[in-house]
Amino acid sequence: MLCDCHLHSRFSADSEAEPGDILKTAKELSMPAFCITDHLDFDYPYDEDFELDMDRYYPFWSGIRETASGELPHSLESSPGVGNSSSLSEEINLSGFAPSPQKEASVLASPYPEVLIGMETGLEPGYEGRLSEAVHRYPWDFIIGSTHLVHRRDPYFSSYYAGRTEAAAYREYFESILETLDFCRDFDVYGHIDYVVRYGPNKNRFYSYESYADVLDAILRKLISMGKGIELNTGGYLKGLGVPNPAPEVIRRYRELGGEIITVGSDAHNAALVGHHFKEAREVLLDAGFRFYCIFRKRKPVFLPIS
């Protein structure tokens, strides 16, 4: 089973997934590891607040990691911003997870999921200073950089597409990624590069890599030159696209251009969806020419075979 490196829990404004349920689902799937990547988007201009409470989030998930690995959790009293440490201790005491008889050196050999801790950061020019501060606040394993806002507008909403062609709206999204890459560099992989296609009026009915090859190639070349990766995000299947984000042609092109760093993520906001459509993801990776994919530990890629 591939490792899921894009997951949201109740620390994200748009998720109610319980951490214990995420861990249990991953274990039931025999998933060697997963990475929690809750949202951090500064000054989101709509109703929800995506400004992650890092001072509660990181210590909490650290406790989950230690419990799952069979270690005794570190004292929570000294963790900044934690508040009631006894209630947190109760929350991380997950039933059904006895200590492992021995801690394996390899992620592939461990009988319990390895818990990695990261964030999905919303990248925007003008926010690079605050983003850098957040990324260096804790020893994160993994940082996804994503474009959720295009000049302060979210393609999730129909207003983003109003008064222009769908193609123009898609192109602005892709061009904004190029603009962002000139300012924001403190991330490991770029998330769901064609996210905009999930929400367009016709979704991917008229969308193709070839229609935007100039700007998509520029994005991929730029990421490769920066030493950054991309992700295969299976959220596209749930949105009715029939393919992941980005589309298989984009993933194949990334490999053709020399890209090697690729993670796999479900973008699940519900614990029952951890690892969804990973069989399809495996085939997409193999068809694109990949034989290895990545997880990240302490911001460093670890290459694992696609089995």
C-alpha positions as protocol buffer text, in pm:
chain_id: "A"
residue {
  index: 1
  type: MET
  ca { x: 0 y: 0 z: 0 }
}
residue {
  index: 2
  type: LEU
  ca { x: 132 y: 342 z: -94 }
}
residue {
  index: 3
  type: CYS
  ca { x: 181 y: 594 z: 187 }
}
residue {
  index: 4
  type: ASP
  ca { x: -73 y: 876 z: 205 }
}
residue {
  index: 5
  type: CYS
  ca { x: 103 y: 1212 z: 231 }
}
residue {
  index: 6
  type: HIS
  ca { x: -190 y: 1451 z: 204 }
}
residue {
  index: 7
  type: LEU
  ca { x: -445 y: 1420 z: 484 }
}
residue {
  index: 8
  type: HIS
  ca { x: -662 y: 1660 z: 683 }
}
residue {
  index: 9
  type: SER
  ca { x: -794 y: 1624 z: 1036 }
}
residue {
  index: 10
  type: ARG
  ca { x: -1016 y: 1833 z: 1258 }
}
residue {
  index: 11
  type: PHE
  ca { x: -734 y: 2085 z: 1285 }
}
residue {
  index: 12
  type: SER
  ca { x: -840 y: 2202 z: 937 }
}
residue {
  index: 13
  type: ALA
  ca { x: -1149 y: 2423 z: 915 }
}
residue {
  index: 14
  type: ASP
  ca { x: -1301 y: 2204 z: 643 }
}
residue {
  index: 15
  type: SER
  ca { x: -1249 y: 1866 z: 814 }
}
residue {
  index: 16
  type: GLU
  ca { x: -1396 y: 1687 z: 1113 }
}
residue {
  index: 17
  type: ALA
  ca { x: -1176 y: 1376 z: 1080 }
}
residue {
  index: 18
  type: GLU
  ca { x: -1063 y: 1246 z: 1419 }
}
residue {
  index: 19
  type: PRO
  ca { x: -688 y: 1174 z: 1444 }
}
residue {
  index: 20
  type: GLY
  ca { x: -747 y: 834 z: 1602 }
}
residue {
  index: 21
  type: ASP
  ca { x: -977 y: 734 z: 1316 }
}
residue {
  index: 22
  type: ILE
  ca { x: -715 y: 837 z: 1060 }
}
residue {
  index: 23
  type: LEU
  ca { x: -453 y: 625 z: 1235 }
}
residue {
  index: 24
  type: LYS
  ca { x: -687 y: 325 z: 1258 }
}
residue {
  index: 25
  type: THR
  ca { x: -785 y: 345 z: 891 }
}
residue {
  index: 26
  type: ALA
  ca { x: -420 y: 364 z: 787 }
}
residue {
  index: 27
  type: LYS
  ca { x: -343 y: 59 z: 1002 }
}
residue {
  index: 28
  type: GLU
  ca { x: -636 y: -137 z: 856 }
}
residue {
  index: 29
  type: LEU
  ca { x: -501 y: -61 z: 508 }
}
residue {
  index: 30
  type: SER
  ca { x: -156 y: -185 z: 611 }
}
residue {
  index: 31
  type: MET
  ca { x: -21 y: 154 z: 515 }
}
residue {
  index: 32
  type: PRO
  ca { x: 345 y: 181 z: 620 }
}
residue {
  index: 33
  type: ALA
  ca { x: 325 y: 554 z: 690 }
}
residue {
  index: 34
  type: PHE
  ca { x: 109 y: 860 z: 645 }
}
residue {
  index: 35
  type: CYS
  ca { x: 161 y: 1233 z: 680 }
}
residue {
  index: 36
  type: ILE
  ca { x: -96 y: 1465 z: 829 }
}
residue {
  index: 37
  type: THR
  ca { x: -99 y: 1795 z: 638 }
}
residue {
  index: 38
  type: ASP
  ca { x: -359 y: 2029 z: 780 }
}
residue {
  index: 39
  type: HIS
  ca { x: -428 y: 2364 z: 617 }
}
residue {
  index: 40
  type: LEU
  ca { x: -236 y: 2686 z: 677 }
}
residue {
  index: 41
  type: ASP
  ca { x: -376 y: 2969 z: 464 }
}
residue {
  index: 42
  type: PHE
  ca { x: -324 y: 3321 z: 593 }
}
residue {
  index: 43
  type: ASP
  ca { x: -603 y: 3580 z: 572 }
}
residue {
  index: 44
  type: TYR
  ca { x: -843 y: 3357 z: 381 }
}
residue {
  index: 45
  type: PRO
  ca { x: -1095 y: 3609 z: 239 }
}
residue {
  index: 46
  type: TYR
  ca { x: -1406 y: 3395 z: 274 }
}
residue {
  index: 47
  type: ASP
  ca { x: -1602 y: 3265 z: 572 }
}
residue {
  index: 48
  type: GLU
  ca { x: -1374 y: 2990 z: 701 }
}
residue {
  index: 49
  type: ASP
  ca { x: -1053 y: 3037 z: 899 }
}
residue {
  index: 50
  type: PHE
  ca { x: -765 y: 2825 z: 767 }
}
residue {
  index: 51
  type: GLU
  ca { x: -498 y: 2969 z: 996 }
}
residue {
  index: 52
  type: LEU
  ca { x: -369 y: 2652 z: 1159 }
}
residue {
  index: 53
  type: ASP
  ca { x: -320 y: 2652 z: 1537 }
}
residue {
  index: 54
  type: MET
  ca { x: 34 y: 2521 z: 1507 }
}
residue {
  index: 55
  type: ASP
  ca { x: 108 y: 2543 z: 1878 }
}
residue {
  index: 56
  type: ARG
  ca { x: -163 y: 2291 z: 1950 }
}
residue {
  index: 57
  type: TYR
  ca { x: -144 y: 2091 z: 1627 }
}
residue {
  index: 58
  type: TYR
  ca { x: 224 y: 1994 z: 1631 }
}
residue {
  index: 59
  type: PRO
  ca { x: 243 y: 1881 z: 1997 }
}
residue {
  index: 60
  type: PHE
  ca { x: -84 y: 1691 z: 1960 }
}
residue {
  index: 61
  type: TRP
  ca { x: 24 y: 1497 z: 1651 }
}
residue {
  index: 62
  type: SER
  ca { x: 364 y: 1437 z: 1811 }
}
residue {
  index: 63
  type: GLY
  ca { x: 177 y: 1260 z: 2088 }
}
residue {
  index: 64
  type: ILE
  ca { x: -13 y: 1053 z: 1833 }
}
residue {
  index: 65
  type: ARG
  ca { x: 317 y: 960 z: 1668 }
}
residue {
  index: 66
  type: GLU
  ca { x: 475 y: 851 z: 1994 }
}
residue {
  index: 67
  type: THR
  ca { x: 170 y: 650 z: 2097 }
}
residue {
  index: 68
  type: ALA
  ca { x: 157 y: 470 z: 1762 }
}
residue {
  index: 69
  type: SER
  ca { x: 528 y: 390 z: 1772 }
}
residue {
  index: 70
  type: GLY
  ca { x: 509 y: 248 z: 2122 }
}
residue {
  index: 71
  type: GLU
  ca { x: 711 y: 525 z: 2283 }
}
residue {
  index: 72
  type: LEU
  ca { x: 598 y: 703 z: 2597 }
}
residue {
  index: 73
  type: PRO
  ca { x: 471 y: 1050 z: 2499 }
}
residue {
  index: 74
  type: HIS
  ca { x: 689 y: 1339 z: 2606 }
}
residue {
  index: 75
  type: SER
  ca { x: 553 y: 1566 z: 2875 }
}
residue {
  index: 76
  type: LEU
  ca { x: 290 y: 1793 z: 2726 }
}
residue {
  index: 77
  type: GLU
  ca { x: 307 y: 2055 z: 2999 }
}
residue {
  index: 78
  type: SER
  ca { x: 608 y: 2222 z: 2835 }
}
residue {
  index: 79
  type: SER
  ca { x: 457 y: 2234 z: 2485 }
}
residue {
  index: 80
  type: PRO
  ca { x: 369 y: 2592 z: 2385 }
}
residue {
  index: 81
  type: GLY
  ca { x: 1 y: 2671 z: 2361 }
}
residue {
  index: 82
  type: VAL
  ca { x: -119 y: 2322 z: 2455 }
}
residue {
  index: 83
  type: GLY
  ca { x: -342 y: 2423 z: 2743 }
}
residue {
  index: 84
  type: ASN
  ca { x: -493 y: 2127 z: 2931 }
}
residue {
  index: 85
  type: SER
  ca { x: -222 y: 1864 z: 2905 }
}
residue {
  index: 86
  type: SER
  ca { x: -423 y: 1597 z: 3090 }
}
residue {
  index: 87
  type: SER
  ca { x: -708 y: 1613 z: 2839 }
}
residue {
  index: 88
  type: LEU
  ca { x: -460 y: 1593 z: 2554 }
}
residue {
  index: 89
  type: SER
  ca { x: -297 y: 1292 z: 2716 }
}
residue {
  index: 90
  type: GLU
  ca { x: -635 y: 1120 z: 2724 }
}
residue {
  index: 91
  type: GLU
  ca { x: -695 y: 1201 z: 2357 }
}
residue {
  index: 92
  type: ILE
  ca { x: -368 y: 1047 z: 2241 }
}
residue {
  index: 93
  type: ASN
  ca { x: -416 y: 729 z: 2447 }
}
residue {
  index: 94
  type: LEU
  ca { x: -563 y: 538 z: 2153 }
}
residue {
  index: 95
  type: SER
  ca { x: -731 y: 208 z: 2232 }
}
residue {
  index: 96
  type: GLY
  ca { x: -625 y: -83 z: 2017 }
}
residue {
  index: 97
  type: PHE
  ca { x: -266 y: 35 z: 1972 }
}
residue {
  index: 98
  type: ALA
  ca { x: -45 y: -167 z: 2202 }
}
residue {
  index: 99
  type: PRO
  ca { x: 326 y: -81 z: 2194 }
}
residue {
  index: 100
  type: SER
  ca { x: 516 y: -241 z: 1910 }
}
residue {
  index: 101
  type: PRO
  ca { x: 744 y: -524 z: 2033 }
}
residue {
  index: 102
  type: GLN
  ca { x: 1037 y: -357 z: 1860 }
}
residue {
  index: 103
  type: LYS
  ca { x: 1089 y: -43 z: 1659 }
}
residue {
  index: 104
  type: GLU
  ca { x: 1194 y: -127 z: 1304 }
}
residue {
  index: 105
  type: ALA
  ca { x: 1450 y: 85 z: 1122 }
}
residue {
  index: 106
  type: SER
  ca { x: 1266 y: 76 z: 790 }
}
residue {
  index: 107
  type: VAL
  ca { x: 923 y: 225 z: 727 }
}
residue {
  index: 108
  type: LEU
  ca { x: 840 y: -78 z: 512 }
}
residue {
  index: 109
  type: ALA
  ca { x: 910 y: -319 z: 798 }
}
residue {
  index: 110
  type: SER
  ca { x: 703 y: -148 z: 1067 }
}
residue {
  index: 111
  type: PRO
  ca { x: 377 y: -319 z: 1174 }
}
residue {
  index: 112
  type: TYR
  ca { x: 224 y: 17 z: 1268 }
}
residue {
  index: 113
  type: PRO
  ca { x: 187 y: 323 z: 1048 }
}
residue {
  index: 114
  type: GLU
  ca { x: 466 y: 572 z: 1088 }
}
residue {
  index: 115
  type: VAL
  ca { x: 308 y: 908 z: 1165 }
}
residue {
  index: 116
  type: LEU
  ca { x: 469 y: 1202 z: 986 }
}
residue {
  index: 117
  type: ILE
  ca { x: 370 y: 1561 z: 1058 }
}
residue {
  index: 118
  type: GLY
  ca { x: 342 y: 1834 z: 799 }
}
residue {
  index: 119
  type: MET
  ca { x: 126 y: 2115 z: 668 }
}
residue {
  index: 120
  type: GLU
  ca { x: -41 y: 2216 z: 345 }
}
residue {
  index: 121
  type: THR
  ca { x: 49 y: 2581 z: 308 }
}
residue {
  index: 122
  type: GLY
  ca { x: -142 y: 2815 z: 81 }
}
residue {
  index: 123
  type: LEU
  ca { x: 125 y: 2993 z: -122 }
}
residue {
  index: 124
  type: GLU
  ca { x: 77 y: 3355 z: -229 }
}
residue {
  index: 125
  type: PRO
  ca { x: 313 y: 3637 z: -317 }
}
residue {
  index: 126
  type: GLY
  ca { x: 329 y: 3880 z: -27 }
}
residue {
  index: 127
  type: TYR
  ca { x: 298 y: 3606 z: 235 }
}
residue {
  index: 128
  type: GLU
  ca { x: 640 y: 3450 z: 194 }
}
residue {
  index: 129
  type: GLY
  ca { x: 772 y: 3600 z: 519 }
}
residue {
  index: 130
  type: ARG
  ca { x: 488 y: 3467 z: 734 }
}
residue {
  index: 131
  type: LEU
  ca { x: 502 y: 3132 z: 557 }
}
residue {
  index: 132
  type: SER
  ca { x: 875 y: 3100 z: 619 }
}
residue {
  index: 133
  type: GLU
  ca { x: 826 y: 3176 z: 987 }
}
residue {
  index: 134
  type: ALA
  ca { x: 556 y: 2908 z: 1012 }
}
residue {
  index: 135
  type: VAL
  ca { x: 763 y: 2649 z: 827 }
}
residue {
  index: 136
  type: HIS
  ca { x: 1053 y: 2698 z: 1069 }
}
residue {
  index: 137
  type: ARG
  ca { x: 842 y: 2705 z: 1384 }
}
residue {
  index: 138
  type: TYR
  ca { x: 853 y: 2328 z: 1434 }
}
residue {
  index: 139
  type: PRO
  ca { x: 1061 y: 2040 z: 1291 }
}
residue {
  index: 140
  type: TRP
  ca { x: 802 y: 1944 z: 1030 }
}
residue {
  index: 141
  type: ASP
  ca { x: 852 y: 1635 z: 817 }
}
residue {
  index: 142
  type: PHE
  ca { x: 682 y: 1765 z: 506 }
}
residue {
  index: 143
  type: ILE
  ca { x: 545 y: 2085 z: 358 }
}
residue {
  index: 144
  type: ILE
  ca { x: 303 y: 2090 z: 66 }
}
residue {
  index: 145
  type: GLY
  ca { x: 281 y: 2422 z: -113 }
}
residue {
  index: 146
  type: SER
  ca { x: -52 y: 2477 z: -289 }
}
residue {
  index: 147
  type: THR
  ca { x: -233 y: 2748 z: -477 }
}
residue {
  index: 148
  type: HIS
  ca { x: -578 y: 2790 z: -326 }
}
residue {
  index: 149
  type: LEU
  ca { x: -614 y: 3161 z: -401 }
}
residue {
  index: 150
  type: VAL
  ca { x: -550 y: 3339 z: -730 }
}
residue {
  index: 151
  type: HIS
  ca { x: -510 y: 3710 z: -663 }
}
residue {
  index: 152
  type: ARG
  ca { x: -720 y: 3659 z: -349 }
}
residue {
  index: 153
  type: ARG
  ca { x: -994 y: 3461 z: -527 }
}
residue {
  index: 154
  type: ASP
  ca { x: -1060 y: 3091 z: -465 }
}
residue {
  index: 155
  type: PRO
  ca { x: -1141 y: 2880 z: -774 }
}
residue {
  index: 156
  type: TYR
  ca { x: -1363 y: 2671 z: -548 }
}
residue {
  index: 157
  type: PHE
  ca { x: -1628 y: 2942 z: -589 }
}
residue {
  index: 158
  type: SER
  ca { x: -1821 y: 3007 z: -912 }
}
residue {
  index: 159
  type: SER
  ca { x: -1744 y: 3379 z: -889 }
}
residue {
  index: 160
  type: TYR
  ca { x: -1386 y: 3302 z: -995 }
}
residue {
  index: 161
  type: TYR
  ca { x: -1512 y: 3195 z: -1340 }
}
residue {
  index: 162
  type: ALA
  ca { x: -1777 y: 3465 z: -1388 }
}
residue {
  index: 163
  type: GLY
  ca { x: -1752 y: 3697 z: -1688 }
}
residue {
  index: 164
  type: ARG
  ca { x: -1484 y: 3510 z: -1880 }
}
residue {
  index: 165
  type: THR
  ca { x: -1412 y: 3183 z: -2052 }
}
residue {
  index: 166
  type: GLU
  ca { x: -1325 y: 2874 z: -1857 }
}
residue {
  index: 167
  type: ALA
  ca { x: -996 y: 2856 z: -2048 }
}
residue {
  index: 168
  type: ALA
  ca { x: -903 y: 3209 z: -1936 }
}
residue {
  index: 169
  type: ALA
  ca { x: -980 y: 3120 z: -1574 }
}
residue {
  index: 170
  type: TYR
  ca { x: -768 y: 2805 z: -1595 }
}
residue {
  index: 171
  type: ARG
  ca { x: -480 y: 2988 z: -1757 }
}
residue {
  index: 172
  type: GLU
  ca { x: -481 y: 3258 z: -1490 }
}
residue {
  index: 173
  type: TYR
  ca { x: -457 y: 2985 z: -1227 }
}
residue {
  index: 174
  type: PHE
  ca { x: -153 y: 2826 z: -1392 }
}
residue {
  index: 175
  type: GLU
  ca { x: 16 y: 3160 z: -1454 }
}
residue {
  index: 176
  type: SER
  ca { x: -34 y: 3249 z: -1088 }
}
residue {
  index: 177
  type: ILE
  ca { x: 164 y: 2940 z: -989 }
}
residue {
  index: 178
  type: LEU
  ca { x: 457 y: 3063 z: -1197 }
}
residue {
  index: 179
  type: GLU
  ca { x: 428 y: 3403 z: -1034 }
}
residue {
  index: 180
  type: THR
  ca { x: 417 y: 3244 z: -688 }
}
residue {
  index: 181
  type: LEU
  ca { x: 730 y: 3038 z: -752 }
}
residue {
  index: 182
  type: ASP
  ca { x: 929 y: 3359 z: -789 }
}
residue {
  index: 183
  type: PHE
  ca { x: 846 y: 3446 z: -427 }
}
residue {
  index: 184
  type: CYS
  ca { x: 762 y: 3131 z: -230 }
}
residue {
  index: 185
  type: ARG
  ca { x: 1029 y: 2864 z: -207 }
}
residue {
  index: 186
  type: ASP
  ca { x: 994 y: 2709 z: 139 }
}
residue {
  index: 187
  type: PHE
  ca { x: 800 y: 2394 z: 55 }
}
residue {
  index: 188
  type: ASP
  ca { x: 879 y: 2039 z: -59 }
}
residue {
  index: 189
  type: VAL
  ca { x: 622 y: 1953 z: -325 }
}
residue {
  index: 190
  type: TYR
  ca { x: 360 y: 2154 z: -511 }
}
residue {
  index: 191
  type: GLY
  ca { x: 11 y: 2029 z: -438 }
}
residue {
  index: 192
  type: HIS
  ca { x: -260 y: 1938 z: -690 }
}
residue {
  index: 193
  type: ILE
  ca { x: -116 y: 2154 z: -969 }
}
residue {
  index: 194
  type: ASP
  ca { x: -439 y: 2159 z: -1170 }
}
residue {
  index: 195
  type: TYR
  ca { x: -667 y: 2203 z: -867 }
}
residue {
  index: 196
  type: VAL
  ca { x: -868 y: 2461 z: -1062 }
}
residue {
  index: 197
  type: VAL
  ca { x: -1003 y: 2187 z: -1290 }
}
residue {
  index: 198
  type: ARG
  ca { x: -1194 y: 2033 z: -1000 }
}
residue {
  index: 199
  type: TYR
  ca { x: -1428 y: 2330 z: -982 }
}
residue {
  index: 200
  type: GLY
  ca { x: -1451 y: 2477 z: -1332 }
}
residue {
  index: 201
  type: PRO
  ca { x: -1795 y: 2489 z: -1498 }
}
residue {
  index: 202
  type: ASN
  ca { x: -1703 y: 2191 z: -1718 }
}
residue {
  index: 203
  type: LYS
  ca { x: -1431 y: 2048 z: -1493 }
}
residue {
  index: 204
  type: ASN
  ca { x: -1195 y: 1854 z: -1722 }
}
residue {
  index: 205
  type: ARG
  ca { x: -1433 y: 1802 z: -2014 }
}
residue {
  index: 206
  type: PHE
  ca { x: -1239 y: 2044 z: -2234 }
}
residue {
  index: 207
  type: TYR
  ca { x: -916 y: 2048 z: -2037 }
}
residue {
  index: 208
  type: SER
  ca { x: -598 y: 1884 z: -2158 }
}
residue {
  index: 209
  type: TYR
  ca { x: -228 y: 1912 z: -2091 }
}
residue {
  index: 210
  type: GLU
  ca { x: -174 y: 2011 z: -2456 }
}
residue {
  index: 211
  type: SER
  ca { x: -400 y: 2316 z: -2422 }
}
residue {
  index: 212
  type: TYR
  ca { x: -177 y: 2462 z: -2150 }
}
residue {
  index: 213
  type: ALA
  ca { x: 152 y: 2290 z: -2232 }
}
residue {
  index: 214
  type: ASP
  ca { x: 348 y: 2617 z: -2247 }
}
residue {
  index: 215
  type: VAL
  ca { x: 266 y: 2727 z: -1893 }
}
residue {
  index: 216
  type: LEU
  ca { x: 250 y: 2377 z: -1744 }
}
residue {
  index: 217
  type: ASP
  ca { x: 594 y: 2294 z: -1882 }
}
residue {
  index: 218
  type: ALA
  ca { x: 725 y: 2620 z: -1740 }
}
residue {
  index: 219
  type: ILE
  ca { x: 587 y: 2526 z: -1397 }
}
residue {
  index: 220
  type: LEU
  ca { x: 735 y: 2176 z: -1409 }
}
residue {
  index: 221
  type: ARG
  ca { x: 1075 y: 2296 z: -1530 }
}
residue {
  index: 222
  type: LYS
  ca { x: 1083 y: 2562 z: -1259 }
}
residue {
  index: 223
  type: LEU
  ca { x: 998 y: 2311 z: -985 }
}
residue {
  index: 224
  type: ILE
  ca { x: 1265 y: 2069 z: -1107 }
}
residue {
  index: 225
  type: SER
  ca { x: 1525 y: 2347 z: -1116 }
}
residue {
  index: 226
  type: MET
  ca { x: 1431 y: 2440 z: -757 }
}
residue {
  index: 227
  type: GLY
  ca { x: 1471 y: 2081 z: -640 }
}
residue {
  index: 228
  type: LYS
  ca { x: 1101 y: 2057 z: -559 }
}
residue {
  index: 229
  type: GLY
  ca { x: 858 y: 1777 z: -633 }
}
residue {
  index: 230
  type: ILE
  ca { x: 495 y: 1736 z: -722 }
}
residue {
  index: 231
  type: GLU
  ca { x: 219 y: 1521 z: -579 }
}
residue {
  index: 232
  type: LEU
  ca { x: -26 y: 1280 z: -731 }
}
residue {
  index: 233
  type: ASN
  ca { x: -347 y: 1382 z: -556 }
}
residue {
  index: 234
  type: THR
  ca { x: -633 y: 1133 z: -583 }
}
residue {
  index: 235
  type: GLY
  ca { x: -888 y: 1396 z: -487 }
}
residue {
  index: 236
  type: GLY
  ca { x: -965 y: 1436 z: -856 }
}
residue {
  index: 237
  type: TYR
  ca { x: -1139 y: 1098 z: -855 }
}
residue {
  index: 238
  type: LEU
  ca { x: -1374 y: 1211 z: -578 }
}
residue {
  index: 239
  type: LYS
  ca { x: -1452 y: 1530 z: -770 }
}
residue {
  index: 240
  type: GLY
  ca { x: -1570 y: 1330 z: -1071 }
}
residue {
  index: 241
  type: LEU
  ca { x: -1269 y: 1387 z: -1295 }
}
residue {
  index: 242
  type: GLY
  ca { x: -1193 y: 1018 z: -1340 }
}
residue {
  index: 243
  type: VAL
  ca { x: -822 y: 1100 z: -1297 }
}
residue {
  index: 244
  type: PRO
  ca { x: -600 y: 1245 z: -1025 }
}
residue {
  index: 245
  type: ASN
  ca { x: -465 y: 1599 z: -993 }
}
residue {
  index: 246
  type: PRO
  ca { x: -263 y: 1675 z: -1186 }
}
residue {
  index: 247
  type: ALA
  ca { x: -383 y: 1480 z: -1487 }
}
residue {
  index: 248
  type: PRO
  ca { x: -179 y: 1173 z: -1586 }
}
residue {
  index: 249
  type: GLU
  ca { x: -38 y: 1357 z: -1890 }
}
residue {
  index: 250
  type: VAL
  ca { x: 108 y: 1624 z: -1660 }
}
residue {
  index: 251
  type: ILE
  ca { x: 260 y: 1359 z: -1433 }
}
residue {
  index: 252
  type: ARG
  ca { x: 410 y: 1184 z: -1734 }
}
residue {
  index: 253
  type: ARG
  ca { x: 550 y: 1512 z: -1864 }
}
residue {
  index: 254
  type: TYR
  ca { x: 710 y: 1585 z: -1526 }
}
residue {
  index: 255
  type: ARG
  ca { x: 891 y: 1252 z: -1547 }
}
residue {
  index: 256
  type: GLU
  ca { x: 996 y: 1315 z: -1909 }
}
residue {
  index: 257
  type: LEU
  ca { x: 1149 y: 1647 z: -1804 }
}
residue {
  index: 258
  type: GLY
  ca { x: 1357 y: 1469 z: -1540 }
}
residue {
  index: 259
  type: GLY
  ca { x: 1133 y: 1505 z: -1236 }
}
residue {
  index: 260
  type: GLU
  ca { x: 1188 y: 1236 z: -975 }
}
residue {
  index: 261
  type: ILE
  ca { x: 1031 y: 1360 z: -652 }
}
residue {
  index: 262
  type: ILE
  ca { x: 664 y: 1265 z: -635 }
}
residue {
  index: 263
  type: THR
  ca { x: 440 y: 1195 z: -337 }
}
residue {
  index: 264
  type: VAL
  ca { x: 93 y: 1042 z: -328 }
}
residue {
  index: 265
  type: GLY
  ca { x: -195 y: 1191 z: -132 }
}
residue {
  index: 266
  type: SER
  ca { x: -566 y: 1131 z: -99 }
}
residue {
  index: 267
  type: ASP
  ca { x: -648 y: 1486 z: 16 }
}
residue {
  index: 268
  type: ALA
  ca { x: -893 y: 1310 z: 247 }
}
residue {
  index: 269
  type: HIS
  ca { x: -1096 y: 1526 z: 484 }
}
residue {
  index: 270
  type: ASN
  ca { x: -1276 y: 1218 z: 617 }
}
residue {
  index: 271
  type: ALA
  ca { x: -1095 y: 929 z: 784 }
}
residue {
  index: 272
  type: ALA
  ca { x: -1287 y: 675 z: 576 }
}
residue {
  index: 273
  type: LEU
  ca { x: -1124 y: 817 z: 262 }
}
residue {
  index: 274
  type: VAL
  ca { x: -761 y: 767 z: 366 }
}
residue {
  index: 275
  type: GLY
  ca { x: -583 y: 599 z: 74 }
}
residue {
  index: 276
  type: HIS
  ca { x: -880 y: 617 z: -162 }
}
residue {
  index: 277
  type: HIS
  ca { x: -807 y: 534 z: -528 }
}
residue {
  index: 278
  type: PHE
  ca { x: -447 y: 436 z: -450 }
}
residue {
  index: 279
  type: LYS
  ca { x: -467 y: 133 z: -679 }
}
residue {
  index: 280
  type: GLU
  ca { x: -538 y: 373 z: -966 }
}
residue {
  index: 281
  type: ALA
  ca { x: -260 y: 602 z: -843 }
}
residue {
  index: 282
  type: ARG
  ca { x: -12 y: 317 z: -860 }
}
residue {
  index: 283
  type: GLU
  ca { x: -99 y: 249 z: -1223 }
}
residue {
  index: 284
  type: VAL
  ca { x: -70 y: 617 z: -1314 }
}
residue {
  index: 285
  type: LEU
  ca { x: 276 y: 632 z: -1159 }
}
residue {
  index: 286
  type: LEU
  ca { x: 396 y: 320 z: -1335 }
}
residue {
  index: 287
  type: ASP
  ca { x: 252 y: 432 z: -1669 }
}
residue {
  index: 288
  type: ALA
  ca { x: 434 y: 765 z: -1630 }
}
residue {
  index: 289
  type: GLY
  ca { x: 766 y: 584 z: -1586 }
}
residue {
  index: 290
  type: PHE
  ca { x: 807 y: 604 z: -1208 }
}
residue {
  index: 291
  type: ARG
  ca { x: 945 y: 307 z: -1017 }
}
residue {
  index: 292
  type: PHE
  ca { x: 983 y: 494 z: -688 }
}
residue {
  index: 293
  type: TYR
  ca { x: 778 y: 753 z: -502 }
}
residue {
  index: 294
  type: CYS
  ca { x: 857 y: 960 z: -194 }
}
residue {
  index: 295
  type: ILE
  ca { x: 765 y: 1026 z: 160 }
}
residue {
  index: 296
  type: PHE
  ca { x: 944 y: 1302 z: 353 }
}
residue {
  index: 297
  type: ARG
  ca { x: 1112 y: 1288 z: 690 }
}
residue {
  index: 298
  type: LYS
  ca { x: 1249 y: 1609 z: 839 }
}
residue {
  index: 299
  type: ARG
  ca { x: 1200 y: 1776 z: 498 }
}
residue {
  index: 300
  type: LYS
  ca { x: 1416 y: 1520 z: 318 }
}
residue {
  index: 301
  type: PRO
  ca { x: 1275 y: 1287 z: 50 }
}
residue {
  index: 302
  type: VAL
  ca { x: 1284 y: 914 z: 115 }
}
residue {
  index: 303
  type: PHE
  ca { x: 1239 y: 707 z: -201 }
}
residue {
  index: 304
  type: LEU
  ca { x: 1022 y: 397 z: -170 }
}
residue {
  index: 305
  type: PRO
  ca { x: 956 y: 133 z: -435 }
}
residue {
  index: 306
  type: ILE
  ca { x: 615 y: 132 z: -602 }
}
residue {
  index: 307
  type: SER
  ca { x: 506 y: -219 z: -513 }
}
